[in-house]
Amino acid sequence: MNILLVEDDAVLADGLFHTLSNSGYTVTSVTTGAYAEHLLLAQDFDLIVLDLGLPDMDGLDLLRKLRLRKVPKPILILTARDGINDRIKGIEQGADDYMTKPFELKELEARIHALIRRCYGGFQNDIVIGRLSLNTRDNQILIDGEPMQLSPREYAVLELLLIQAGKVVCKDRLAQRLSSEGDSLADNAIEVYIHRVRKRIEPYGMVIRTLRGLGYMLEVAHA
């Protein structure tokens, strides 16, 4: 799961980066709203943690822009503004959750996990399709209940397909997800990783359908 952390307090951002990274999340940390907007156009994130007191804009303005652009990602506000009117404004502008500083790290992790579960997996702990499951608490992909051994990019591809199970995932979105895993992508990288993942899951009755000109979709193989 990829998290975009928008926080200008360097000490707090560093602490959150290490805590969430140690919990298995991929975290990108930025200090301004403008750079956050830029990254959201260029990369794929599953959740946004947003401070309101940013140096270049009010976080509520960024939140409003994202919702007007119909960015569907869950957004958790993390701020020192603790008034009831501030909470109401945050929720009205489109935040999915609102936490005030100071806070307990364990509570933040629990709320992040709850948002991911609610937004991507209904009210189950796992996102399940056929014999595959994505454990959103431990950030593991399992087959028949056993963890799969995947490279970071194989994991990124399969995780996104599981999150969007039954929906078409376009090549641009896969490219964004793979580019967040480090090195630049070769022209045929998406096809290479789709091929690798497809070979891993087909023996277990799972298929990745290719929809020409649209993208890919994860399904249970039909008998």
N, C-alpha and C positions, 0 to 999 in steps of 0.2 A: 504494500500500500504506500502510495506517494503522498506526502504531506507538504504543503506550502506553508511555511511559518513566516508571517509578516509582523516583525517585532523590531523596534529600533533600540531597545535596551540591550547592549552588547552582552552584558553578563547574564541576563535572563535568557536571551536567545541562545547563547552558548550552552547553558544548562539544559534548556529544553531540547536543543539539537542532540546532545549526547544521551539524554534520558530516552527520548523517543527512538533514536537510532539503536540504542541497546535493546529496545523492546521489539526490534525487527522492522521498524518503519524506515522508508527512504525519505529523508528530510532535506528540503531546500529552504534555506533561511535568507530572507531579504529584509532591508531596513526601510524601504520607501514604498508608497502606494504605486508610484509610476512604474517601478521595476517589477512589482508584483503583477501589474496589468500586462507588462511586456512578456513576462514568463508564462502567464496564463494563455497567451496567444501562441506561444512557441512550444510549450510542454504540456504533458497530461498529468493532472493531479487528481487524487481521490478525495481530498479534504483540505480545507483552508483554515488555519488558526490565525485570527486577525486581531491585532491591537488597534485601538481607536486613536491613540495619540501619536500619529505618525508625523515626521518632520515636514513632509511636503503636502499633506492633505489630511482631512479628518477621515478616519477609518469608515465612518458611516457613509461618507460620499463614495468611497471605493465600493462598499457593500451595495449601495444603490446602483452604481454603474454596472456592477457584475450582474445584478438581478435584472436590470433593464436589457442587458445583452443576453439574458436568459442562460447565464452560466449556471448549470444545474448542480454544481458540487455542494456538498454540505459545508457550511461555514460556522465555525465556533468563534465567537468574540471572546477575547481575553484582555481585560482592561481594568484600570484603576477606577473607572467611573462606576460607582456603586449605587447611584440613586435609582429609585423605582422608575422615574421617567426615562432615564437612560436605558434601562432594561427594556421598557416598552418600545422605545424608538428602535432599538436594535432588532427586536423580534419583528416589529412592523416593517422594517426595511428589508427583511428577508433572512436574518440570522436563524440558524437551526438550534443554537444553544448560546448561552451567555454566562461567562464566569468572570468573577472579579478578583483582582489582586489585593492582598496576597492569597495564595491558593496552595492546596496540597497536590503534589505531583501525581499521587496515586488516583486522586479524584479526576484530575485532568485526563489521565490515561483511560480511566473508566468511561468518561464521557466521550472521548474520541472513539473508543471501541463501540459504545452504544450507538453513536451516530453512524458509524460504518455499517454496523449490523442492521440498523433501522433503514438506512438509505439503500443498501445494496443486498441485504439478505432477509428482508422481512423481519420477523422477530425471532429467528433462529440464531443460534450461535455460529452455525456454519452456513455457507452458501453451497448447496448440494445440487449436482446434476448427474444422474446416473451413478456410477461408482466413484466419481470424482467429488471432492469437497474442498472448499477453501475455509480453513480455520482462521477467522478474522481476529481472534484473540492472540494467537501465537504466530500469525502470518506464515502458515504452512499450507501446502497443497498436499492432500492425501488421496491415495487410491486404495479402496477397500479398507480404509482406516489407517493405512501405513503411509508415513511421509515419503514423498517422491524426492529423489535426488536429481535436482535440476540446476543448471547453470543460472546465474543471475538473469540473463536475458531470456532463457527458456521460461524461467519462473515468471518474468514480467509479462511475457506473451500469454501464458496460460492463465495467470491471475486476471488479466484484463478480459480474456474471453469468458472466464467463469463469472466475473462481476456482471458482464453483459450477456450472460447465457440466454439464448433464444433471440438475441438481437444481432444485427450486423455491425461488426466493428470495422471501420474503414481503415485503409492502409495509412492514411495520414496520422490517425490516432495511434496506431501501432508504432509508427515511426517516432512520434513524440515520446511514447513510453520507452522505447528502446534507446533513444538518444539520452534519456535521463539516467541510463545505466553506465555512462562513462564515455568510451571512445566514439569517434564519428562512425557513421554507418556507411557500409558499402552499398552500392546501388541495389544489389539483390539480397540485402540482409533480411528483409521481412520474409521473403520466400524461403530463405535458408532456415530461419528459426521456426516458421510455420511447418516446414517439412520435418524438422527435428522433433517438434512437439507432437505432430500428427503421428509419427512413428512410435512415440512413447505411449500414446493413449489408445491407439486403434486396437491393440490386443485386449483391451478392457471394455470394448463395446462403445467407444466414444469416437466421434468423427469431427473434423473441422471442415465444414463446407466452404468452398470457394465460390463466391458470387461475382461473376465477371463484371468489372467496372464499379463494384460496390465495396467488397471487402470479404470478411470471413465471419463464420458463425459456428459456435460450438453446439453440438447436438448429440443426443444418444442415437447410436446406430439403429436403424430399423431392421427388424428380423426379415 
